[in-house]
Amino acid sequence: MTGEVIAAADVNPKVARLIGQVGEIIQTDVTITPPDINKFDITGVKAKDGSNIQFKMEKKIKSDPKHFILHISNIKPDTGRYFDKITLVTTSTINPEIGIRVYGIIREK
């Protein structure tokens, strides 16, 4: 059997990397674009741990194609590494959740 595999959404970048020095503003944006055959809305955003990051979802419904921007920023006050996962809850029946991995590397000045 063969067929075309359609992604749940175009997620760019696939992994959020927060890399920088202590005291700097460290942030990144992840763009989520639903495919044409599976239009959905994002109804919730939650982090597995969330102790080292802040995040905010922004809907761009007037753009073509409609997409979402997930703003992620570091709040870890000291050096170290961390890993987390942000889950987007969608209205899609095909894929009701989309996971985005978050990696943080905070170095000394």
C-alpha positions in Angstrom: 0.0 0.0 0.0 1.3 3.5 -0.8 0.0 6.9 -0.3 0.8 10.5 0.6 1.5 11.3 4.2 0.1 14.6 5.2 1.5 16.3 8.3 -0.8 17.4 11.1 0.6 20.9 10.6 3.6 22.7 9.3 5.6 23.5 12.4 8.6 25.8 11.8 11.1 25.3 13.4 10.3 21.7 14.6 12.2 22.2 17.8 12.4 25.4 19.9 16.0 26.1 21.0 16.6 28.8 23.7 20.4 29.3 23.8 22.1 32.3 25.4 23.8 33.7 28.4 22.5 34.4 31.9 20.7 37.8 32.0 20.0 38.0 28.3 16.6 38.0 26.7 16.4 34.6 25.1 13.3 33.9 23.0 12.1 32.2 19.9 8.9 32.0 17.8 7.4 28.8 16.3 5.0 29.1 13.4 2.2 26.6 13.1 0.3 26.4 9.8 -2.6 24.0 9.4 -2.7 22.1 6.1 -5.5 23.0 3.6 -7.3 19.7 4.1 -7.2 19.8 7.9 -8.0 23.4 9.0 -8.1 23.6 12.7 -8.0 26.1 15.6 -5.8 25.9 18.7 -7.9 25.9 21.8 -5.2 25.3 24.4 -1.5 25.5 25.1 0.2 23.7 28.0 3.8 22.8 29.0 4.8 19.5 30.5 7.0 21.3 33.2 6.9 25.0 32.4 9.2 26.1 35.2 11.9 27.5 32.9 9.8 29.0 30.1 7.0 31.4 29.4 4.8 31.1 26.2 2.0 32.9 24.5 0.0 31.9 21.4 -0.9 34.4 18.7 -3.5 33.8 16.0 -2.9 35.3 12.6 -6.3 34.7 11.1 -6.2 37.5 8.6 -3.1 36.2 6.8 -3.2 33.7 4.0 -2.8 31.0 4.9 -4.1 31.3 8.5 -1.4 30.4 11.0 -0.4 30.6 14.6 2.7 31.9 16.2 3.9 30.5 19.5 6.2 32.9 21.3 8.5 31.1 23.8 11.0 32.8 26.2 13.5 31.6 28.8 12.9 32.5 32.4 15.7 30.3 33.9 17.7 32.7 36.1 20.9 30.6 36.3 23.2 28.5 34.1 22.2 25.0 33.0 20.2 23.0 30.5 16.6 22.0 30.4 14.1 20.2 28.2 10.4 20.6 28.1 7.5 19.9 25.8 4.7 22.3 24.8 1.4 20.6 23.8 -1.0 22.5 21.5 -4.6 21.3 21.9 -6.4 21.6 18.5 -10.0 21.2 17.1 -8.6 18.7 14.6 -10.2 15.2 14.7 -7.1 13.8 12.9 -4.5 15.1 15.3 -6.1 16.7 18.4 -2.6 17.5 20.0 0.6 18.7 18.5 3.8 18.5 20.5 6.7 21.0 20.3 10.0 20.1 22.1 11.8 22.9 23.8 15.6 22.8 24.6 17.3 25.5 26.7 21.0 26.0 27.2 21.9 28.9 29.5 25.6 29.8 29.8 27.7 32.0 32.0 28.5 35.5 30.9 
